[in-house]
Amino acid sequence: MSFESRIDALRREIVEIDPGEARALSAHGAVLVDVREENEIARGLAEGALPLGRGFLEQRIGPAVPKRDTPVLLMCGSGTRSLLAADALRRLDFTDVRSVAGGFERWKEQGLPYAIPEAVDAGARERYARQLSLPELGAAGQKRLDNARVLIVGAGGLGAPAALYLAAAGVGTLGLVDDDRVERSNLHRQVIHRDDRVGQFKVESARATLAALNPDITLRTHNLRLTRDNVESVLGEYDLVLDGSDNFPTRYLRNDACMKLGLTNVYGAVQGFEGQVSVFKPAAGPCYRCLFAEPPPAGAAPSCSEAGVLGVAPGIIGLLQALEAMKLIVGFGEPLIGRLLLFNAKVPRLRELKLARDPECRYCAPDAVFPGYLDYQAFCGGDSCSGAAHAETADV
């Protein structure tokens, strides 16, 4: 059978719809998929369309459209390749596939809305090629990462792996807060540092590693400990905060500042073989104080030197925090808002607990008036290792 005969046969078998009808259907649950090549899509993408391309359509369609009975509307340049793509999806058991007649050219002719996707320069395209090919991210998602400003509080066991992967992913501005120096006992878990940097400030050691990994991002270092006098000036420069702190006073201070400033806080904690992760987003879910209204009594949460920590455990939790940050920035997946993820390296096993907002929380309740900052050292009874999660949730 010739190519022309094959297309004629498909036109008799596959429903073709007008671009206007495709737009109406996509507004009511149908998925509009553009199967053109990347260079074509760069000249315009229909509003609401997923740019999956034709070459890897069979691989990409499953994650993008997990339910086989979802209506899928396929668009190409003029309406030919979309018929072939529709036939391929029928073979994958998609039950409702249609082709947009006339493709993107007719879409434009009818004056339907489209946008010119943000371009990624050649250097970035080479560096981020593997994640740019993900339809959930693509050039638009990469631009969101490039425009993001993320602050990591603590350049230790949690902050180190999180910083490495956020820098590698192309987060445009990455800030680091820490006032400690590198110690040799840090190195089994704080993988951003090196033996020849023992004695250096952690933020400077981290800066050297991150700049070597990705020289295209902006790195900001804050060689200080957060206090109620400086917390707003530091956090106010960023869009998102990641918790890698190692003491309860900083945890509560950062939570309170995030609630006041409207910043999302990606929380993580580790002790021994166990860890936990959550996302505290103002107005969307509970905050850290809803989970732990008060710190544990002094001495109840042992320090890392007392309790010990498996080096891999904070690595896993830090990477999960980096993943949550990327989800929030790009907009894919389901962030851990209102959920606490618990990890036990011994099993290994993940458990999830639902978290509810405390209606009487003074910091995040809908009608709460910010009560001001506390004397956090006194409130927390001194420092305890962040690795030390509260006892009632650490037993996974």
HUPERA-V821193 format. One record per residue. N is the residue number from 1. RES is the residue in one letter. PHI is phi in degrees with one decimal (999 if undefined). NEAR is the number of other ideal C-beta (glycine too) atoms within 10 Angstrom. D_FIRST is the distance of its C-alpha to the first C-alpha in whole Angstrom. Layout:
BEGIN
n=N res=RES phi=PHI near=NEAR d_first=D_FIRST
n=N res=RES phi=PHI near=NEAR d_first=D_FIRST
END
This chain:
BEGIN
n=1 res=M phi=999 near=8 d_first=0
n=2 res=S phi=-73.0 near=7 d_first=4
n=3 res=F phi=-60.2 near=9 d_first=7
n=4 res=E phi=-62.1 near=9 d_first=8
n=5 res=S phi=-66.8 near=9 d_first=6
n=6 res=R phi=-63.2 near=13 d_first=6
n=7 res=I phi=-65.5 near=15 d_first=10
n=8 res=D phi=-61.0 near=12 d_first=11
n=9 res=A phi=-64.3 near=13 d_first=10
n=10 res=L phi=-66.9 near=18 d_first=12
n=11 res=R phi=-63.5 near=15 d_first=15
n=12 res=R phi=-80.0 near=6 d_first=15
n=13 res=E phi=-100.0 near=10 d_first=16
n=14 res=I phi=-111.3 near=19 d_first=18
n=15 res=V phi=-69.7 near=12 d_first=21
n=16 res=E phi=-106.3 near=17 d_first=22
n=17 res=I phi=-127.2 near=16 d_first=25
n=18 res=D phi=-72.9 near=14 d_first=28
n=19 res=P phi=-54.9 near=25 d_first=29
n=20 res=G phi=-62.1 near=14 d_first=33
n=21 res=E phi=-66.8 near=15 d_first=32
n=22 res=A phi=-61.6 near=27 d_first=30
n=23 res=R phi=-64.3 near=22 d_first=34
n=24 res=A phi=-63.6 near=12 d_first=35
n=25 res=L phi=-65.8 near=17 d_first=33
n=26 res=S phi=-67.4 near=19 d_first=34
n=27 res=A phi=-75.7 near=11 d_first=38
n=28 res=H phi=-122.1 near=7 d_first=38
n=29 res=G phi=108.0 near=8 d_first=36
n=30 res=A phi=-72.6 near=21 d_first=32
n=31 res=V phi=-105.5 near=19 d_first=31
n=32 res=L phi=-91.5 near=23 d_first=30
n=33 res=V phi=-119.3 near=29 d_first=27
n=34 res=D phi=-95.5 near=28 d_first=27
n=35 res=V phi=-105.1 near=27 d_first=24
n=36 res=R phi=-73.5 near=24 d_first=24
n=37 res=E phi=-76.8 near=15 d_first=26
n=38 res=E phi=-58.5 near=15 d_first=30
n=39 res=N phi=-67.5 near=7 d_first=30
n=40 res=E phi=-74.2 near=17 d_first=29
n=41 res=I phi=-63.6 near=21 d_first=31
n=42 res=A phi=-60.7 near=16 d_first=34
n=43 res=R phi=-89.4 near=13 d_first=34
n=44 res=G phi=152.7 near=17 d_first=34
n=45 res=L phi=-132.9 near=24 d_first=33
n=46 res=A phi=-58.8 near=25 d_first=33
n=47 res=E phi=-56.2 near=13 d_first=36
n=48 res=G phi=84.9 near=15 d_first=36
n=49 res=A phi=-81.0 near=26 d_first=32
n=50 res=L phi=-94.5 near=22 d_first=32
n=51 res=P phi=-84.8 near=22 d_first=30
n=52 res=L phi=-93.9 near=25 d_first=28
n=53 res=G phi=73.0 near=19 d_first=25
n=54 res=R phi=-93.6 near=18 d_first=22
n=55 res=G phi=-60.3 near=11 d_first=22
n=56 res=F phi=-119.3 near=11 d_first=25
n=57 res=L phi=-57.6 near=20 d_first=24
n=58 res=E phi=-61.4 near=14 d_first=23
n=59 res=Q phi=-80.5 near=10 d_first=27
n=60 res=R phi=-88.5 near=19 d_first=29
n=61 res=I phi=-69.0 near=24 d_first=28
n=62 res=G phi=-59.4 near=10 d_first=30
n=63 res=P phi=-62.9 near=12 d_first=33
n=64 res=A phi=-76.3 near=16 d_first=32
n=65 res=V phi=-133.1 near=19 d_first=31
n=66 res=P phi=-68.8 near=8 d_first=33
n=67 res=K phi=-96.3 near=8 d_first=33
n=68 res=R phi=-69.8 near=14 d_first=29
n=69 res=D phi=-95.7 near=10 d_first=30
n=70 res=T phi=-69.6 near=15 d_first=31
n=71 res=P phi=-63.0 near=18 d_first=29
n=72 res=V phi=-118.4 near=23 d_first=27
n=73 res=L phi=-109.9 near=27 d_first=26
n=74 res=L phi=-103.2 near=31 d_first=24
n=75 res=M phi=-127.5 near=30 d_first=24
n=76 res=C phi=-127.9 near=24 d_first=23
n=77 res=G phi=-76.2 near=18 d_first=23
n=78 res=S phi=-133.6 near=15 d_first=22
n=79 res=G phi=107.9 near=21 d_first=20
n=80 res=T phi=-99.7 near=16 d_first=16
n=81 res=R phi=-61.7 near=20 d_first=17
n=82 res=S phi=-66.1 near=30 d_first=19
n=83 res=L phi=-67.2 near=24 d_first=16
n=84 res=L phi=-64.6 near=19 d_first=14
n=85 res=A phi=-66.4 near=26 d_first=18
n=86 res=A phi=-62.5 near=24 d_first=19
n=87 res=D phi=-63.2 near=17 d_first=16
n=88 res=A phi=-64.5 near=17 d_first=17
n=89 res=L phi=-71.4 near=21 d_first=21
n=90 res=R phi=-60.2 near=15 d_first=20
n=91 res=R phi=-69.0 near=8 d_first=19
n=92 res=L phi=-93.7 near=12 d_first=22
n=93 res=D phi=74.5 near=8 d_first=24
n=94 res=F phi=-75.2 near=18 d_first=25
n=95 res=T phi=-93.2 near=12 d_first=25
n=96 res=D phi=-138.0 near=14 d_first=26
n=97 res=V phi=-118.6 near=22 d_first=23
n=98 res=R phi=-136.9 near=21 d_first=23
n=99 res=S phi=-110.2 near=28 d_first=21
n=100 res=V phi=-84.0 near=30 d_first=24
n=101 res=A phi=-62.3 near=19 d_first=23
n=102 res=G phi=80.8 near=20 d_first=23
n=103 res=G phi=59.4 near=24 d_first=24
n=104 res=F phi=-65.8 near=26 d_first=27
n=105 res=E phi=-62.1 near=14 d_first=28
n=106 res=R phi=-70.7 near=19 d_first=28
n=107 res=W phi=-55.4 near=26 d_first=30
n=108 res=K phi=-66.2 near=16 d_first=33
n=109 res=E phi=-58.7 near=10 d_first=33
n=110 res=Q phi=-83.1 near=12 d_first=34
n=111 res=G phi=72.3 near=9 d_first=37
n=112 res=L phi=-78.4 near=15 d_first=36
n=113 res=P phi=-70.9 near=10 d_first=38
n=114 res=Y phi=-150.1 near=16 d_first=36
n=115 res=A phi=-132.9 near=11 d_first=38
n=116 res=I phi=-89.2 near=10 d_first=38
n=117 res=P phi=-59.3 near=17 d_first=38
n=118 res=E phi=-64.7 near=15 d_first=41
n=119 res=A phi=-83.9 near=11 d_first=40
n=120 res=V phi=-112.9 near=21 d_first=41
n=121 res=D phi=-66.4 near=10 d_first=43
n=122 res=A phi=-60.8 near=8 d_first=41
n=123 res=G phi=-63.7 near=9 d_first=44
n=124 res=A phi=-66.6 near=18 d_first=43
n=125 res=R phi=-62.6 near=14 d_first=40
n=126 res=E phi=-71.9 near=10 d_first=40
n=127 res=R phi=-64.5 near=18 d_first=43
n=128 res=Y phi=-105.1 near=21 d_first=41
n=129 res=A phi=-54.1 near=10 d_first=37
n=130 res=R phi=-70.1 near=8 d_first=37
n=131 res=Q phi=-89.9 near=18 d_first=38
n=132 res=L phi=-63.6 near=18 d_first=37
n=133 res=S phi=-75.4 near=14 d_first=33
n=134 res=L phi=-78.1 near=15 d_first=35
n=135 res=P phi=-62.5 near=19 d_first=34
n=136 res=E phi=-72.1 near=15 d_first=37
n=137 res=L phi=-116.7 near=20 d_first=39
n=138 res=G phi=61.2 near=22 d_first=37
n=139 res=A phi=-64.7 near=20 d_first=38
n=140 res=A phi=-65.4 near=15 d_first=40
n=141 res=G phi=-65.6 near=23 d_first=42
n=142 res=Q phi=-64.5 near=22 d_first=43
n=143 res=K phi=-65.3 near=18 d_first=45
n=144 res=R phi=-64.1 near=19 d_first=46
n=145 res=L phi=-62.1 near=22 d_first=47
n=146 res=D phi=-63.4 near=20 d_first=49
n=147 res=N phi=-85.5 near=13 d_first=51
n=148 res=A phi=-76.4 near=22 d_first=52
n=149 res=R phi=-126.1 near=16 d_first=56
n=150 res=V phi=-116.3 near=26 d_first=57
n=151 res=L phi=-106.2 near=23 d_first=60
n=152 res=I phi=-106.2 near=32 d_first=61
n=153 res=V phi=-91.8 near=29 d_first=64
n=154 res=G phi=108.4 near=28 d_first=65
n=155 res=A phi=-105.9 near=31 d_first=64
n=156 res=G phi=-112.1 near=27 d_first=64
n=157 res=G phi=-61.5 near=30 d_first=62
n=158 res=L phi=-89.5 near=37 d_first=60
n=159 res=G phi=-65.5 near=32 d_first=60
n=160 res=A phi=-61.8 near=27 d_first=59
n=161 res=P phi=-66.7 near=24 d_first=56
n=162 res=A phi=-62.7 near=32 d_first=55
n=163 res=A phi=-63.3 near=30 d_first=56
n=164 res=L phi=-59.7 near=21 d_first=54
n=165 res=Y phi=-78.9 near=17 d_first=51
n=166 res=L phi=-70.1 near=28 d_first=51
n=167 res=A phi=-65.4 near=24 d_first=52
n=168 res=A phi=-63.6 near=16 d_first=49
n=169 res=A phi=-75.7 near=24 d_first=47
n=170 res=G phi=99.6 near=23 d_first=48
n=171 res=V phi=-61.4 near=26 d_first=51
n=172 res=G phi=-63.6 near=16 d_first=52
n=173 res=T phi=-129.0 near=17 d_first=56
n=174 res=L phi=-120.9 near=25 d_first=57
n=175 res=G phi=-106.7 near=22 d_first=61
n=176 res=L phi=-130.3 near=27 d_first=63
n=177 res=V phi=-115.1 near=28 d_first=66
n=178 res=D phi=-172.1 near=27 d_first=69
n=179 res=D phi=-117.1 near=13 d_first=72
n=180 res=D phi=-89.1 near=16 d_first=72
n=181 res=R phi=-108.1 near=17 d_first=72
n=182 res=V phi=-68.9 near=25 d_first=70
n=183 res=E phi=-117.7 near=12 d_first=72
n=184 res=R phi=-63.3 near=10 d_first=71
n=185 res=S phi=-69.2 near=11 d_first=71
n=186 res=N phi=-77.2 near=23 d_first=68
n=187 res=L phi=-70.0 near=17 d_first=65
n=188 res=H phi=-74.0 near=12 d_first=64
n=189 res=R phi=-133.1 near=23 d_first=62
n=190 res=Q phi=-94.9 near=27 d_first=62
n=191 res=V phi=-74.3 near=18 d_first=60
n=192 res=I phi=-83.0 near=28 d_first=60
n=193 res=H phi=-102.2 near=24 d_first=63
n=194 res=R phi=-133.2 near=13 d_first=64
n=195 res=D phi=-61.9 near=8 d_first=68
n=196 res=D phi=-76.8 near=9 d_first=69
n=197 res=R phi=-107.5 near=19 d_first=69
n=198 res=V phi=-55.9 near=15 d_first=71
n=199 res=G phi=99.1 near=10 d_first=74
n=200 res=Q phi=-75.0 near=15 d_first=72
n=201 res=F phi=-65.6 near=17 d_first=71
n=202 res=K phi=-61.7 near=27 d_first=68
n=203 res=V phi=-66.1 near=24 d_first=66
n=204 res=E phi=-74.1 near=16 d_first=67
n=205 res=S phi=-62.0 near=25 d_first=65
n=206 res=A phi=-64.2 near=29 d_first=62
n=207 res=R phi=-58.2 near=19 d_first=62
n=208 res=A phi=-61.6 near=16 d_first=62
n=209 res=T phi=-67.4 near=18 d_first=59
n=210 res=L phi=-69.1 near=22 d_first=57
n=211 res=A phi=-65.4 near=13 d_first=57
n=212 res=A phi=-71.1 near=9 d_first=56
n=213 res=L phi=-71.3 near=14 d_first=53
n=214 res=N phi=-145.2 near=18 d_first=52
n=215 res=P phi=-71.8 near=9 d_first=54
n=216 res=D phi=-86.6 near=13 d_first=52
n=217 res=I phi=-97.1 near=19 d_first=53
n=218 res=T phi=-95.0 near=10 d_first=57
n=219 res=L phi=-112.6 near=18 d_first=59
n=220 res=R phi=-119.7 near=16 d_first=63
n=221 res=T phi=-117.4 near=18 d_first=65
n=222 res=H phi=-124.3 near=18 d_first=68
n=223 res=N phi=-84.4 near=14 d_first=71
n=224 res=L phi=-160.4 near=12 d_first=73
n=225 res=R phi=-103.1 near=16 d_first=73
n=226 res=L phi=-64.3 near=23 d_first=72
n=227 res=T phi=-132.9 near=14 d_first=75
n=228 res=R phi=-67.0 near=15 d_first=76
n=229 res=D phi=-84.1 near=8 d_first=77
n=230 res=N phi=-115.6 near=14 d_first=74
n=231 res=V phi=-62.0 near=22 d_first=71
n=232 res=E phi=-72.5 near=13 d_first=70
n=233 res=S phi=-67.8 near=9 d_first=70
n=234 res=V phi=-79.7 near=20 d_first=68
n=235 res=L phi=-65.6 near=22 d_first=65
n=236 res=G phi=-65.5 near=11 d_first=65
n=237 res=E phi=-85.0 near=12 d_first=63
n=238 res=Y phi=-125.8 near=19 d_first=60
n=239 res=D phi=-99.6 near=14 d_first=57
n=240 res=L phi=-149.4 near=22 d_first=57
n=241 res=V phi=-120.5 near=26 d_first=60
n=242 res=L phi=-115.2 near=28 d_first=59
n=243 res=D phi=-88.0 near=27 d_first=62
n=244 res=G phi=-125.2 near=31 d_first=63
n=245 res=S phi=-75.5 near=27 d_first=66
n=246 res=D phi=-121.7 near=23 d_first=69
n=247 res=N phi=-156.1 near=22 d_first=72
n=248 res=F phi=-69.0 near=26 d_first=72
n=249 res=P phi=-55.5 near=24 d_first=74
n=250 res=T phi=-67.6 near=23 d_first=71
n=251 res=R phi=-59.6 near=24 d_first=69
n=252 res=Y phi=-70.3 near=22 d_first=71
n=253 res=L phi=-60.1 near=25 d_first=71
n=254 res=R phi=-64.8 near=27 d_first=68
n=255 res=N phi=-58.0 near=23 d_first=67
n=256 res=D phi=-64.2 near=24 d_first=69
n=257 res=A phi=-66.3 near=23 d_first=68
n=258 res=C phi=-62.1 near=25 d_first=65
n=259 res=M phi=-64.4 near=23 d_first=66
n=260 res=K phi=-68.1 near=17 d_first=68
n=261 res=L phi=-87.9 near=15 d_first=65
n=262 res=G phi=74.5 near=9 d_first=62
n=263 res=L phi=-101.5 near=19 d_first=61
n=264 res=T phi=-76.1 near=21 d_first=58
n=265 res=N phi=-117.3 near=23 d_first=60
n=266 res=V phi=-92.2 near=28 d_first=57
n=267 res=Y phi=-95.2 near=27 d_first=60
n=268 res=G phi=-150.8 near=31 d_first=60
n=269 res=A phi=-153.4 near=27 d_first=63
n=270 res=V phi=-141.7 near=30 d_first=63
n=271 res=Q phi=-149.0 near=24 d_first=66
n=272 res=G phi=62.2 near=19 d_first=66
n=273 res=F phi=-104.1 near=18 d_first=63
n=274 res=E phi=-119.9 near=23 d_first=62
n=275 res=G phi=-156.4 near=30 d_first=60
n=276 res=Q phi=-149.3 near=24 d_first=59
n=277 res=V phi=-139.9 near=26 d_first=57
n=278 res=S phi=-157.0 near=29 d_first=57
n=279 res=V phi=-127.7 near=25 d_first=56
n=280 res=F phi=-108.2 near=29 d_first=59
n=281 res=K phi=-111.7 near=22 d_first=58
n=282 res=P phi=-53.9 near=16 d_first=61
n=283 res=A phi=72.1 near=9 d_first=60
n=284 res=A phi=-109.2 near=13 d_first=57
n=285 res=G phi=-174.4 near=20 d_first=59
n=286 res=P phi=-71.0 near=23 d_first=62
n=287 res=C phi=-113.0 near=25 d_first=64
n=288 res=Y phi=-59.8 near=22 d_first=65
n=289 res=R phi=-72.0 near=19 d_first=68
n=290 res=C phi=-69.4 near=21 d_first=67
n=291 res=L phi=-79.2 near=20 d_first=66
n=292 res=F phi=-130.3 near=18 d_first=69
n=293 res=A phi=-61.9 near=11 d_first=72
n=294 res=E phi=-137.0 near=12 d_first=74
n=295 res=P phi=-71.4 near=20 d_first=74
n=296 res=P phi=-67.4 near=17 d_first=75
n=297 res=P phi=-57.8 near=10 d_first=79
n=298 res=A phi=-54.1 near=12 d_first=80
n=299 res=G phi=90.0 near=11 d_first=80
n=300 res=A phi=-74.9 near=12 d_first=77
n=301 res=A phi=-105.5 near=26 d_first=74
n=302 res=P phi=-68.6 near=15 d_first=75
n=303 res=S phi=-72.8 near=16 d_first=74
n=304 res=C phi=-60.6 near=22 d_first=71
n=305 res=S phi=-67.4 near=9 d_first=74
n=306 res=E phi=-82.8 near=11 d_first=75
n=307 res=A phi=-87.5 near=15 d_first=72
n=308 res=G phi=79.9 near=12 d_first=70
n=309 res=V phi=-153.6 near=21 d_first=66
n=310 res=L phi=-73.4 near=18 d_first=63
n=311 res=G phi=-55.0 near=13 d_first=62
n=312 res=V phi=-68.8 near=14 d_first=58
n=313 res=A phi=-61.0 near=24 d_first=59
n=314 res=P phi=-65.1 near=30 d_first=60
n=315 res=G phi=-60.8 near=21 d_first=57
n=316 res=I phi=-66.4 near=20 d_first=54
n=317 res=I phi=-65.7 near=28 d_first=56
n=318 res=G phi=-61.2 near=33 d_first=56
n=319 res=L phi=-68.2 near=17 d_first=52
n=320 res=L phi=-63.9 near=22 d_first=52
n=321 res=Q phi=-64.8 near=29 d_first=54
n=322 res=A phi=-61.0 near=27 d_first=52
n=323 res=L phi=-61.9 near=19 d_first=49
n=324 res=E phi=-61.7 near=25 d_first=50
n=325 res=A phi=-61.1 near=26 d_first=51
n=326 res=M phi=-64.8 near=25 d_first=48
n=327 res=K phi=-60.4 near=17 d_first=47
n=328 res=L phi=-67.5 near=22 d_first=49
n=329 res=I phi=-70.6 near=23 d_first=49
n=330 res=V phi=-83.6 near=21 d_first=45
n=331 res=G phi=98.4 near=13 d_first=45
n=332 res=F phi=-103.4 near=15 d_first=42
n=333 res=G phi=68.9 near=12 d_first=43
n=334 res=E phi=-124.9 near=7 d_first=46
n=335 res=P phi=-62.7 near=21 d_first=50
n=336 res=L phi=-81.1 near=25 d_first=52
n=337 res=I phi=-82.4 near=16 d_first=54
n=338 res=G phi=76.1 near=18 d_first=57
n=339 res=R phi=-138.9 near=16 d_first=56
n=340 res=L phi=-116.4 near=18 d_first=58
n=341 res=L phi=-95.7 near=19 d_first=55
n=342 res=L phi=-109.8 near=19 d_first=58
n=343 res=F phi=-125.7 near=21 d_first=57
n=344 res=N phi=-126.6 near=17 d_first=59
n=345 res=A phi=-70.8 near=17 d_first=58
n=346 res=K phi=-71.0 near=11 d_first=60
n=347 res=V phi=-76.7 near=11 d_first=57
n=348 res=P phi=-80.2 near=12 d_first=55
n=349 res=R phi=-153.3 near=10 d_first=54
n=350 res=L phi=-112.7 near=13 d_first=54
n=351 res=R phi=-125.3 near=13 d_first=55
n=352 res=E phi=-127.3 near=11 d_first=55
n=353 res=L phi=-115.6 near=14 d_first=58
n=354 res=K phi=-81.0 near=8 d_first=58
n=355 res=L phi=-115.2 near=19 d_first=60
n=356 res=A phi=-112.2 near=10 d_first=62
n=357 res=R phi=-70.9 near=17 d_first=64
n=358 res=D phi=-75.0 near=16 d_first=67
n=359 res=P phi=-63.1 near=11 d_first=69
n=360 res=E phi=-106.4 near=9 d_first=72
n=361 res=C phi=-62.3 near=17 d_first=70
n=362 res=R phi=-76.3 near=15 d_first=73
n=363 res=Y phi=-111.5 near=21 d_first=70
n=364 res=C phi=-130.6 near=24 d_first=67
n=365 res=A phi=-61.4 near=16 d_first=68
n=366 res=P phi=-52.8 near=8 d_first=66
n=367 res=D phi=-104.0 near=5 d_first=70
n=368 res=A phi=-69.7 near=14 d_first=71
n=369 res=V phi=-107.4 near=8 d_first=73
n=370 res=F phi=-51.7 near=12 d_first=73
n=371 res=P phi=-83.3 near=10 d_first=76
n=372 res=G phi=98.3 near=9 d_first=77
n=373 res=Y phi=-88.2 near=16 d_first=76
n=374 res=L phi=-98.8 near=14 d_first=79
n=375 res=D phi=-84.5 near=9 d_first=81
n=376 res=Y phi=-69.2 near=21 d_first=78
n=377 res=Q phi=-62.2 near=14 d_first=80
n=378 res=A phi=-68.6 near=9 d_first=82
n=379 res=F phi=-60.7 near=13 d_first=80
n=380 res=C phi=-93.7 near=23 d_first=78
n=381 res=G phi=68.7 near=17 d_first=81
n=382 res=G phi=99.3 near=12 d_first=80
n=383 res=D phi=-83.3 near=15 d_first=77
n=384 res=S phi=-138.7 near=25 d_first=74
n=385 res=C phi=-65.4 near=23 d_first=71
n=386 res=S phi=-64.1 near=28 d_first=68
n=387 res=G phi=-57.3 near=27 d_first=67
n=388 res=A phi=-84.1 near=24 d_first=69
n=389 res=A phi=-77.4 near=24 d_first=67
n=390 res=H phi=-60.5 near=17 d_first=69
n=391 res=A phi=-63.2 near=11 d_first=70
n=392 res=E phi=-69.2 near=9 d_first=69
n=393 res=T phi=-116.5 near=16 d_first=65
n=394 res=A phi=-78.4 near=19 d_first=65
n=395 res=D phi=-83.1 near=9 d_first=65
n=396 res=V phi=-95.3 near=20 d_first=62
END
